[in-house]
């Protein structure tokens, strides 16, 4: 049966049968590619890592000067509501925007100073977002925080402190963490996974978090496990980070409810679905949550922020940001206050090299190319990757040769070339019938395509259209 001959009433049944056959074969291929039997999933790619530029560089605490910009939407869900106005004096750690609903998150000032404006500003994704602009006075005068002992807090109080700290998924998703940690059936949660895979090329922010501040990760995991009586904590790290694995194993050796899980190095191993599959063998789709299969997954930065919020009463006010790539003079890892201008971080690295053609907010696989470097670091900012040459610009897109490489690489087990064809001709019905909404937009298909087809972009655009149509209904 051909991958590309589904027609008529039987095509859905035929597609299902063919899909099972194809991915059974692929599973055998990937098992042979993993002789050590490390935890992993079927699919994925092995792009150039680029982590050697910054993985051995300790965190540098950055103190920005001048204007700070705090978007009121640094998370999935309703934008936060500003609590300050032009001319107001604020302190570091002060709430400046309040969560705008259940699925929302507070925003805090990371500096002391004066509010200059509340107006739309450019963010790393390229959108204009209502933001609070604060003139940093350079003094960093701070509010007082209220620490607490974990043993003295109820489960409701732990979640309340996480919400009060404005903690969101800091690995990129930005989902409010208190909501994630409030499943309908908490007793059915069996695994709490700390995602330290960091599979995106060039990024080393999680790497440095695990080496420079590992105790905070263990503290944060204790806080989460206090919410789920039947769960085991798993700190999941790819095997290209042996120092992190050794450091975390040493810290949890006397923790009966914690263990380190070593994953095969592969992109996108850090994707939520993929890490659940690798560690537990369980699968979720786009209509499910990790809690539906007894799992909770949080990034190492998020878990560290939970420790700050619960034990020290400190809100999210900083983010580890890797500035890297061959386009920057001196790559570094910064612990940067939220609201910091990305341009300031680049200048602190010696600036851009001559001839730089692309600067990306994030990594090369899932990041956003920036047309303006004056964007703020937010709760979900992980990196700024700078390249002298942009190889994509040289690519010439040609016709699909039906090689099947995109199918082999796809971690979501869909048919990217078929979905892209549906997307290009606006066929919403067929796109959904062929599981287009299961795409995780990782970019593996575009990466391996010998015809240089922009498969991910076409699929992503169609997914956005369908999601927008659903919201309208």
Secondary structure, 3 states (H helix, E strand, C coil): CCCCCCCCCCHHHHHHHHHHHHHHHHHHHHHHCCCCCCECCCCCECCCCCHHHCCCCCCEEECCCEEEEEECCCCECCCCEECCCCCCEECECCEEEECCCCCCCCEECCCCEEEEEEEEEECCCCCEEEEEEEEECCCCCECCCCCCCHHHCCHHHHHHHHHHCCCECCCCCCEEHHHHCCCCCHHHCCEEEEECCCCCCCCCHHHHHHHHCHHHHHHHHHHHHCCCCCCEEEEEEECCCHHHHHHHHHHHCCCCCEEEEEECCCECCCCHHHHHHHHHCCCCCCCCCHHHHCEEEEEHHHHHHHHHHHHHCCCCCEEEEEEECCCECCCEEEEEECCCEHHHHHHHCCCECCCCCEEEECCCCCCEECCCCCCECCCCCCEEEEECCCHHHHCCCCCCCCCCHHHHHCCCCCCHHHHHHHHHCCCHHHHHHCCHHHCCCCCHHHHHCCCCCCHHHHHHHHHHHHHHHHHHC
